[in-house]
């Protein structure tokens, strides 16, 4: 890649880095924000959940909008919105202002991130060049989250408002660079028959309600009828969306893409892997801070080793993918994750950092092996005019995965908490840790199906090639006759 290609990749990776540090810094800062603004527990929870609702609710629409309305336009517009509302959060004086700011910031990320991903998949040639770009993109995302934990701890000590203002500075620099570097001809918008407004409304409504239902899982059986109602409403709107798309002249989502097995398996694998990763990290954070009494900064520094994927993803993973292929590397990442999370199941009250280190380093390495290749697999073989849609589906899967992972471990922890004291709390943590283990075990099975499908495709192609070769060699007269006729 030339200098300009690397500069463009740096800008596009900067947006996923921005999104990663934004989420991580908020996770570290929320206790301080709650204390200084006097927020209730419910309001503090909504400050975190509002971003998830905005992101998960609109990322499918955001991905398709990039295809239909122009990737450059969507990227620059929503990067600007991200900048403005992150700044608004820094000036907040009440809880509702923070909730609104975080919700709109999540919506902005839902449009911005798929646009950035589709710009990569359409700006770099399919094959080794695109794979390298996507692996760098994936490594940057993980590095942003890991570094965000440490940066968030430092900025919170200076003042929690810097957790909002720091992304503004980074977003501003990226916006200036993007105006110069993102190509104007990023794919001609193809809006034939008008924009599918009804499909957009039903899709956003279904995703928002589904995200709300997932977030409510952390309450366990408390107010379960409300959770069930949200699930039913999401299912009803989802059914309406499918009906609309089948009849629309220019559907928002071509449903045929959901029949592409490799894409569906990659998206499901991403949901399970990211969900397990965030769920595990959430449980470990609670264990270190609530049970061991570590500060937020100590916890962030302890977990930063998981950011090794930022180094391994663009260096080790491309070599493995080139040698073994995406699906085998993905399966290796899942197996390594099973080992990593399984090693932490017998965690004790007085475990040293040395005892935790193998799990943390293996978890980061597993992320490096799985996440980038999953990104490649989720967009590989998809037509250029649907790359935004493919990116939207992938981001929808990862956002729902992170929400499901955190909500599920929270719910299981609450249900398992049946006593008081350190031993009872530790027992509940151990039970909650079974959730990420189960998710990566299931993901390993899905990945094994991908390996099997790849072998079957290779075998089928080999048989077709052999039959074709035997037919050609068995009829040399016809071949020579054909040549003569052409002469």
Secondary structure, DSSP 8 states (H G I E B T S, - for coil): --HHHHHHHHHHHHHHHHHHHHHHHHHHHHHHHHHHHT--HHHHHHHHHHHHHHHHHHHHHHHHHHHHH-HHHHHHHHHHHHHHHHHHHHT--SHHHHHHHHHHHHHHHHHHHHHHHHHHHHHS-TTHHHHHHHHHHHHHHHHHHHHHHHHHHHHHHH-TTHHHHHHHHHHHHHHHHHHHHS-S-S------S---HHHHHHHHHHHHHHHHHHHHGGGTTTTHHHHHHHHHHHHHHHHHHHHHHHH-TT-SS-GGGGG-HHHHHHHHHHHHHHHHHHHHHHHHHHIIIIIS---HHHHHHHHGGGGGHHHHHHHHHHHHHHHH-HHHHHHHHHHHHHHHHHHTTT--TT--HHHHHHHHHHHHHHHHHHHHHHHHHHHTT--GGGHHHHHHHHHHHHHHHHHHHHHHHHHHHHHH--S-SHHHHHHHHHHHHHHHHHHHHHHHHHHHHHHHHHHHHHHHHHHHHHHHHHHHHHTHHHHHHHHHHH-
